[in-house]
Amino acid sequence: MHKVLLSLAANCDQEKNLDEARQRLEQVLFSLSFSRELWTEPIGGKRPDPYLNQIARGETTLSVEQLQQWFKQTEVDMGRTDQDRREGIVRIDIDLLQYDDKRFHLKDWERDYVKALL
């Protein structure tokens, strides 16, 4: 089993989309736990909509590549489109922050909301 740490965020139908993402994560992660939710203002975004953020911890048998592909496919399955991306609409964003001892999205580790939720 591999230990993982994820960041979840949405700026559109925030509560509904985070809830759906949590349910979907149960398909690939074990011993899953979530931080509290935290509302934040957008950072340099195209839209004024606030983000709802959350951190998840869990374990998986998937490789890094398989897990990241699953996240991207889940984002698409939940409605993420190129048009939304251009307009700054984030239905769901799932980012892998850590896989075992390897960290990803290093700038995210410095964000106040990530520090607060950890």
Helices and strands as residue ranges (DSSP letters): E 2-10, H 14-25, E 30-34, E 38-40, E 51-60, H 64-77, H 82-87, E 93-99, E 102-103, G 108-110, H 112-117
